[in-house]
Amino acid sequence: MPLTGNYGSIVWYNSPDEVNRLKALSHEALRDELVAAFPDCLGKVNKVLGFASFPLKRQHAQDYVKPGVVLVGDAAHMINPLAGQGVNIGLLDAAALGEVLIDAAKKGLEIGDLAVLKRYEKLRRNENLKMMTVMDIFYRVFSNEVLPVKFIRNLGLGLAERILPAKNKVMRSAMGLEGNLPKLAKGERIV
Ligand SMILES: Cc1cc2nc3c(=O)[nH]c(=O)nc-3n(C[C@H](O)[C@H](O)[C@H](O)COP(=O)(O)OP(=O)(O)OC[C@H]3O[C@@H](n4cnc5c(N)ncnc54)[C@H](O)[C@@H]3O)c2cc1C
């Protein structure tokens, strides 16, 4: 990600062992590893000013809501970044919450009431769980080099490529166009 001036922030995914090895390096040695690992289009890296690491792990809140409190986006769920769905599902949360709150306000209900907020949780928690589970399955299947798993994976991919409705369904799901969508995500007015 570009920052101001000639600064930038780089995210480097790696195995825990490799991350531990990289973390033990000096700033200069880490710079050399970066330059070797990233494509030339990254540009010239003069200096590494600092670095930090954190584990990528799946997390899902048991409850999205309490009276007067709502969890939205990554505060409610952390998904494998494999398919770039994190922002999408957070935006769908926001759209669903907006819809629920506007609807409640129109009916003269107290928007912070648990019964109102639970409607948001009902709309989003299962949908997010589905997406998280599908991403985990993709990750496990695609990072697996065991021959039978590879065979079934390639067979499945070949079939999905040939069967147009299946392909469309997968693509629409990845684009956030399938499932129980909030009105805003379907282009419908909520006010
Ligand atoms: C390595 C990696 C790669 C990813 N790649 C993709 C991708 O390609 N596509 C995609 O869609 N998603 C991707 N994601 C996921 C995506 O980054 C998140 O889903 C998204 O940023 C979540 O947005 P958010 O607003 O819910 O939370 P955040 O982006 O985490 O925003 C929360 C903000 O709140 C601030 N904050 C925290 N505590 C406080 C406090 N007490 N007071 C005030 N402010 C506070 C934080 O500083 C932060 O700015 C990736 C994630 C990771 C880790």
PDBQT file of the ligand as one rigid body, heavy atoms in Angstrom, charges set to zero:
ROOT
HETATM    1  C1  LIG A 201      -3.085  -9.611   5.113  1.00  0.00    +0.000 C 
HETATM    2  C2  LIG A 201      -4.507  -9.261   4.813  1.00  0.00    +0.000 A 
HETATM    3  C3  LIG A 201      -4.937  -9.139   3.492  1.00  0.00    +0.000 A 
HETATM    4  C4  LIG A 201      -6.261  -8.823   3.203  1.00  0.00    +0.000 A 
HETATM    5  N1  LIG A 201      -6.651  -8.710   1.898  1.00  0.00    +0.000 NA
HETATM    6  C5  LIG A 201      -7.924  -8.398   1.605  1.00  0.00    +0.000 A 
HETATM    7  C6  LIG A 201      -8.353  -8.247   0.246  1.00  0.00    +0.000 A 
HETATM    8  O1  LIG A 201      -7.579  -8.409  -0.690  1.00  0.00    +0.000 OA
HETATM    9  N2  LIG A 201      -9.654  -7.920   0.030  1.00  0.00    +0.000 N 
HETATM   10  C7  LIG A 201     -10.554  -7.745   1.036  1.00  0.00    +0.000 A 
HETATM   11  O2  LIG A 201     -11.735  -7.462   0.793  1.00  0.00    +0.000 OA
HETATM   12  N3  LIG A 201     -10.163  -7.861   2.325  1.00  0.00    +0.000 NA
HETATM   13  C8  LIG A 201      -8.881  -8.172   2.636  1.00  0.00    +0.000 A 
HETATM   14  N4  LIG A 201      -8.493  -8.286   3.933  1.00  0.00    +0.000 N 
HETATM   15  C9  LIG A 201      -9.487  -8.070   4.982  1.00  0.00    +0.000 C 
HETATM   16  C10 LIG A 201      -9.767  -6.581   5.166  1.00  0.00    +0.000 C 
HETATM   17  O3  LIG A 201      -8.550  -5.905   5.404  1.00  0.00    +0.000 OA
HETATM   18  C11 LIG A 201     -10.709  -6.420   6.350  1.00  0.00    +0.000 C 
HETATM   19  O4  LIG A 201     -11.822  -7.279   6.195  1.00  0.00    +0.000 OA
HETATM   20  C12 LIG A 201     -11.217  -4.984   6.455  1.00  0.00    +0.000 C 
HETATM   21  O5  LIG A 201     -10.130  -4.091   6.568  1.00  0.00    +0.000 OA
HETATM   22  C13 LIG A 201     -12.113  -4.861   7.667  1.00  0.00    +0.000 C 
HETATM   23  O6  LIG A 201     -12.564  -3.540   7.756  1.00  0.00    +0.000 OA
HETATM   24  P1  LIG A 201     -13.117  -3.001   9.105  1.00  0.00    +0.000 P 
HETATM   25  O7  LIG A 201     -13.443  -1.560   8.862  1.00  0.00    +0.000 OA
HETATM   26  O8  LIG A 201     -14.161  -3.899   9.639  1.00  0.00    +0.000 OA
HETATM   27  O9  LIG A 201     -11.906  -3.125  10.157  1.00  0.00    +0.000 OA
HETATM   28  P2  LIG A 201     -10.464  -2.456  10.106  1.00  0.00    +0.000 P 
HETATM   29  O10 LIG A 201     -10.011  -2.231   8.706  1.00  0.00    +0.000 OA
HETATM   30  O11 LIG A 201      -9.619  -3.290  11.017  1.00  0.00    +0.000 OA
HETATM   31  O12 LIG A 201     -10.727  -1.015  10.744  1.00  0.00    +0.000 OA
HETATM   32  C14 LIG A 201     -10.880  -0.848  12.109  1.00  0.00    +0.000 C 
HETATM   33  C15 LIG A 201     -10.287   0.505  12.453  1.00  0.00    +0.000 C 
HETATM   34  O13 LIG A 201     -10.620   0.806  13.806  1.00  0.00    +0.000 OA
HETATM   35  C16 LIG A 201      -9.463   1.336  14.441  1.00  0.00    +0.000 C 
HETATM   36  N5  LIG A 201      -9.598   1.064  15.870  1.00  0.00    +0.000 N 
HETATM   37  C17 LIG A 201      -9.429  -0.098  16.536  1.00  0.00    +0.000 A 
HETATM   38  N6  LIG A 201      -9.651   0.065  17.846  1.00  0.00    +0.000 NA
HETATM   39  C18 LIG A 201      -9.973   1.362  18.022  1.00  0.00    +0.000 A 
HETATM   40  C19 LIG A 201     -10.322   2.130  19.156  1.00  0.00    +0.000 A 
HETATM   41  N7  LIG A 201     -10.403   1.588  20.363  1.00  0.00    +0.000 N 
HETATM   42  N8  LIG A 201     -10.599   3.428  18.973  1.00  0.00    +0.000 NA
HETATM   43  C20 LIG A 201     -10.557   3.991  17.732  1.00  0.00    +0.000 A 
HETATM   44  N9  LIG A 201     -10.223   3.296  16.604  1.00  0.00    +0.000 NA
HETATM   45  C21 LIG A 201      -9.942   2.006  16.765  1.00  0.00    +0.000 A 
HETATM   46  C22 LIG A 201      -8.299   0.583  13.803  1.00  0.00    +0.000 C 
HETATM   47  O14 LIG A 201      -7.107   1.312  13.938  1.00  0.00    +0.000 OA
HETATM   48  C23 LIG A 201      -8.763   0.532  12.336  1.00  0.00    +0.000 C 
HETATM   49  O15 LIG A 201      -8.399   1.666  11.615  1.00  0.00    +0.000 OA
HETATM   50  C24 LIG A 201      -7.180  -8.607   4.260  1.00  0.00    +0.000 A 
HETATM   51  C25 LIG A 201      -6.745  -8.704   5.585  1.00  0.00    +0.000 A 
HETATM   52  C26 LIG A 201      -5.426  -9.031   5.864  1.00  0.00    +0.000 A 
HETATM   53  C27 LIG A 201      -4.980  -9.105   7.311  1.00  0.00    +0.000 C 
ENDROOT
TORSDOF 0
